[in-house]
C-alpha cells in the first residue's frame, strides 16, 4: 500500500514506481490524498495493474494544525485492515505515526522547514501550528522502520533539521529512458509554480530580458510574471514532454530542489541544462550542466545567451545531459526499493505460514 498526492513530482514518482512494481508482480494499491487524479491517469494506472483508491484527505502541508490527522488515521487504518499489505510505503511524514501493523517505509520528498530554510524565510515557523508540524515530522522519521531521501544532499538536510534516530537511505528517483529524438528549436523552456518562491521564476524573468530566443515557462499561476517570458500555465505531462523534445535549453534557477524530476525529464529529452548552483543539482548533474548562482540574474542571462550563440557547446551539453540521465533509470529505482522492502520483510516477518511471501505494497 502506497500513499501519495497528485501534485507535481511526487505523483510522477509514485505512478512510475507503482507501475514498475506491478510489472515485477508486486500487488500495489496507490492511495491518494488531496486533489483527485485525472481520468487519463486513472486509466493508465488500471492498465498497469495498479489499484487506485482516492480518499480526499487533506495534504500534510495544508494542515499544519493537524485537524485532519484523526480522520486520516481512521481512514488509513481501515484500508490497512481491508488490504492487509506486507509493506506500507508513505510519501508524506505524518502517516508514519499512525500505528501501522505492517513495516513502514517513509520517503522524504520535501518538507516545509527545508523549503523555508532555502528561501531564507524561517521566522514564521515559530508559530505554534508550524512547531506542531515540525514535531510530527521528527516523530514520523523516528517511527518509520526505514526512511528514504531522493538525494544525498537532501538526506543531509533532513538529518540536520530533525536528528532522526536511524540513518536514512538514499535512493535516487528515476524515469523511463528518453529517446533523444525530435527536432530541436531555438527555444528555452522552464517549469515551475509562480507562487512557489523556491522555483525562483522571478530571477528567470529578469534574466530573459534581451535574449534572442523565446523563454517559455509552464506551471500554475494567476498571471504571467513578466512580459519577458511566455507563461503557458498548467500543462499536462504529455504537453510538457512535447515542449521538452523541441526545446534546446532547459533552465531551472531553483533555490530548493530535493531532487528535481523536471530536470531529469529535460535531460532525458536531450535539453542542454542551465541549473542553479545548489548542492542537489551539483550532486546529480555535475559535468552535465552549466551552473549559475540563483541570486544573480545577470549571470543567468550570460549563461543562456552564451548557449544560444554557441551551437557546438549546446550540442555537447545536450548529449552530456542525455547520457547522464540514463544513470537515473526507473528500473534502478524500482530495484532499490524492492531490495529495501525485502530487507524489511526479513527483519519484520509477516504473520503467515506460507513459505514464500508475496509482497503487497
MOSULRA-V214902 format. One line per field, one symbol per residue. ss: DSSP state (~ for helix, > for strand, _ for the rest). Layout:
BEGIN
ss: ???
END
This chain:
BEGIN
ss: _>>>>___~~~~~~~~~~~~~~~___>_>>>>>_____~~~~~~~~~___>>>>_____~~~______~~~~~~~~~~~~~~~___>>>>___~~~~_____>>>>>>___~~~~~~~____~~~~_~~~~~~~~~~~~~~~~__>>>>__~~~~~~~~~~~______>>____>_________>>>>>>>_____~~~_~~~~~~~______>>>>>___________>>>>___~~~~~~~~~~>>>>>>________~~~~~~~~___>>>>>__~~~~~~~____>>>____~~~~~~~~~~~~~_~~~~~~~~~~~~~~~___>~~~~~~~~~~~~~~~~~~____________>_
END
